[in-house]
Amino acid sequence: MKGVSVSLIYGNINDVQLGVSVGAYNITEQLHGFQFGLINYAHNNRKIFRLTPFFNFNLRNKPKLPRSD
């Protein structure tokens, strides 16, 4: 996902997120931006910051995008 994603009922579930996500719950493997919601999970954050309420962010790592040959 690249850009802005808004989902209030089902939530946002992404492999790689580049941008802003707003939803009841947000789950991603690689977060490179911000998440706003009741439950926010980013697998590439430090262990203490992976699961947070209300907001989550990661601005320190560059994304590892799949190659498109």
C-alpha positions, 0 to 999 in steps of 0.5 A, spaced: 500 500 500 502 506 498 499 513 499 493 513 504 488 508 506 482 509 510 477 503 513 473 504 519 469 497 519 474 492 516 481 495 518 487 495 514 492 489 513 498 490 508 504 487 507 508 493 506 505 500 507 508 506 505 504 512 507 498 513 512 493 508 514 486 510 518 482 504 521 479 500 527 485 496 526 491 496 522 496 490 521 502 490 516 509 487 516 513 493 514 511 500 516 514 506 513 509 511 515 503 512 520 498 508 523 492 511 526 486 506 530 484 502 536 489 497 534 496 498 530 501 492 529 507 493 525 512 487 525 518 491 523 518 496 529 522 494 535 518 489 540 516 494 545 512 498 539 510 493 535 503 493 538 500 500 540 493 503 541 491 509 537 497 510 533 504 507 531 509 509 526 516 507 523 520 512 519 527 509 520 528 503 515 527 504 508 522 499 505 524 492 502 520 492 496 519 486 491 522 486 485 518 487 478 522 484 473 
